[in-house]
Every structure is written in C-alpha cells, then in structure tokens.
Amino acid sequence: MIKRKKGSCTTILVGKDATIDGSTLIARNEDGAGPLDPQRFVVVNPNEQPKHYKAVLSPVELDLPDNPLRYTSTPEADLSSGIWAAAGINANNVAMTATETITTNSRILGVDPLTKDGLGEEDFVVITLPYINSAREGVKRLGALLEKYGTYETNGICFSDKDEVWYFESIAGHHWAAIRIPDDAYVVAPNRFNIAEFDFNSDDTMFAADLPELIEKYHLNPDRDQVNLRHIFGSATIKDTRYNNPRAWYGQKYFNPEFDTDPFDQDLPFICRTDKKISIEDVKFVLSSHYQNTVYDAYGSLGTAEEKKLLRPIGINRNQELHILQIRNDVPAEIAGIHWLAFGPNTFNAVVPFYANVTDTPENYKNTTTELNPNNIYWLTNIMALIGDSNFDLYEDEENIFEQNTVAACRHLQIEADQAYKSHTDIQAYLGDINNQMADLYQKNANTLLGQMLAFGEPKMNLKFQLHD
C-alpha cells in the first residue's frame, strides 16, 4: 500500500514594494516526514506534460488542457508515491509553490469532511502551473479543481507573477479561500491555518462561492465583530505553541525587531510590514534559522538543555529543498524568472539563482539518485549537514564563508548574463549554460567546504592516541 507523506514546511511571501529590487518573492522549505527524501530539479517541456493526469495516492484522473506551458519543477527522485513537483516558474513568468501543510479544526471538518478520493500535494503543481497566465488565474484554477474533486488534506499554496502575490488555503474537503498579499507587505507562514482578517467584499480576496453562507449556517465564527479565518477554520493547540507559532514569531522578529511578541502567541499577525526592504539573503536566513541568539537555539549557549529542544526550528534535518521563486521587474521578461534553489538541510547549503527560461537543468541537480551519490548536489549537501551538525561551532564560520562566496559568485554570473544574453541567438541555451556554470561553481565550493570540515574535524576524533612511532 502506498502511503501518503506528510510535510511540515515553512513559507515566506513578499510583495514587490517590500523587496529590495521590486521583485515578487514566494519561498518555501520543502520538509519531508523523514530526513532523507531525494529531490531533483527539472524542466518540464510542453511535449513532456501529460495530456491525461492520473494521481498515485488517490483514484483521481482528469484530462488536462491543450497547449501547456513549459515550467521548472522540483519533483521526487523516487516517483512511487507520485511526482510531488513542489514548485516552479512557467514560461509566462508565473510562479507556484505547493504546499504548506496546515491545521484545521473539528467544527469545519464536521461540516465539510476531507475526501480520501480527492486531490493533494502530490498533484497540485502538475495540474495547475502549466495552464495559468497570472497569479489570479492560478487561484481560480486551483479553487475550481478543489471544488470539483475535493482534497484529502488541508494545505497552503502560493502564486505570484511580476505584480501580485497570492496565498491560498484549502479549508476542508471542498472549500478554500485566498488573499492577495499587499505589495508593501510580507508573510511568514508555518504549518497552521494562516489567513486571519478577511474581507469577502474585497477585490483582493477569492473564496469558494458558498463560504460566507457556510460560516453563518453552521455557526462557525467565534468572534462577535470580525471575520478572522484562522479563528474560524484553524487551530490554537499546545502543539501550535511549540511547532508552528515560534517559526512565525522568529521570522517576524527578524524583519521587525520592534515587535513585542513571544513564540507561544496564538494570535501572531498574518500580514506584516517592515521599514527594511527584504532581500533574497534575508529570506534564506529566516528559512535556515534555528532561533539564533535566543535560548531556543539548539546550537546556542544561552538556554538550558530543555529550552534548546522546546521549539521546532525552521532549518531542520528534514529540509529536502528550499526554493525562492523570484519574478523580477527591472529586467526584460526573457530573464525575469529566477528559481533560486538549495538542496538538503539549510544550515549547510546555499541558494543558487537558476534562470527559469531554459529547456533543461544542470546534471548534478537533475539526476539525483535514490541512493547516495556525492556527485549529486542533494547528497553532497546532506553529507555536509550531517558532519556540520556534529560540531556546529567548529564548522560554522567556514559554512558562512562558503555560503557568502557561493551566492556572491553566482550573483556575479547572473549580472554578466543579464547584460550579455541579448547578443545570443539561442537565449535559452545561453541561460542554460549559465545555470550549468552556477551548478559547477556550487559543487566546487561545496567540495572545498567538505574538505575543510574533514581537516578541522578529524583531529578531534575520539579514536586517536598521542604517541607516534
């Protein structure tokens, strides 16, 4: 029997007026149920997209529209449980990430039970992303699919284009709601129902047609004077205080140090604004974080042994891949989509800015094997993470240098390519070559870091003796 996997991701969304360069950003840690779940990075060209889709984890089958768009994707290396495409950018520079597993409650599940024969995370990207021309279209298509086929799990999904960022949540078996993130705002979303204040009459919200009536008919709203979807459909459990809320708290404190909140707060804000413009590096730091400079840091020296293990960190051994999907507004459309990507636990990796307008991906990211192969970036990063975790203080500085140097070198390649691409007749081939250069650079720098870790660590092995021949 094929088992459904459970993920526990962390999502960040940033509007175009809140970023340092005017781009839109949607980002997510794809976290698995266990530490090792090999991932790949591929491009799905139109001739490779199925005409008829058949789910693996449920009996759902559906015919797909003609003329699909090309898109990037980060599927499983082992396809026995389905594709799990996770995230990508299509040829029209529309981005999608799916999914953030979220909580719900027994009140709404009693009204609209989950359906075991519906859609799930396995399916969403493949049946949505190749067929949309904007973020709004993505919300509408996915909402219609959920209403028709239902779902066996509740999830958060993000869409973006050069202008808009949308956050979509499946509420129960056949219901959903979505909200546009304001251009000057950001969101940090852990594994709970996240949408809070909601206006059913706004142009910046969408929802299942009968959702307002459903809330009224079944007396689902606990508030007297507002519509807060998290209060209506979400949870506020003890687990949330240790597993979910702290991740939103730490991300918000990073962007807004002035916030007077604590990690156990059940009512942290959803949409936030900060005076500081947010960069790719900021998003990567938050998605890699383990509560640095607090008593909850598993690697830190401030807390007790109990405090260090009290909260679920954001960067965790179950990180499988991290993507930051960037749609830029200061360059032509041919080079606007950037699929930033890192594999493995985020404490010992770096994101690489791969161009999305390509027809293929680098071999060391594409051909991940299901068994260990240090020539695959996925496996190489996991090896570094395991060694690094054994003595974090010993290796931390070298990892920070590796990350800074790798991202800086990739950014330099990107700047040169942004300026030179028009002089090439085959733009996709040229951008593909730049992606290959970035992948090779990452592998070289990662191997250098691994060598440094061995040189630093082996003298500290317990299996040693002071006398020599």
Secondary structure, DSSP 8 states (H G I E B T S, - for coil): ---------EEEEE-TTTBSSS-EEEEEEEE-SSS---B--EEE-GGGS-SEEE-SSSS-EEE--SS---EEE--BS-GGG-----EEEBTTS-EEEEEEE----HHHHHHS---TTSB-TTTHHHHHGGG-SSHHHHHHHHHHHHHHH-BSS-EEEEEE-SS-EEEEEE-SSS-EEEEEE-TT-EEEE-SS----B--TT-TTEEE-TTHHHHHHHTT----SS--BHHHHHS---HHIIIIIHHHHHHHHHHH-TT----TT-TT--SSB--SS-B-HHHHHHHHH-S-TTSTT-TT-SSS-HHHHTTS--SS-TTEEEEEEEEE-SSS-GGGTEEEEEEES-GGG---EEEESS-S---HHHH---SS--TTSHHHHHHHHHHHHHHTHHHHHHHHHHHHHHHHHHHHHHHHHHHHHGGG-S-HHHHHHHHHHHHHHHHHHHHHHHHHHHHHHHGGG-SS--S---
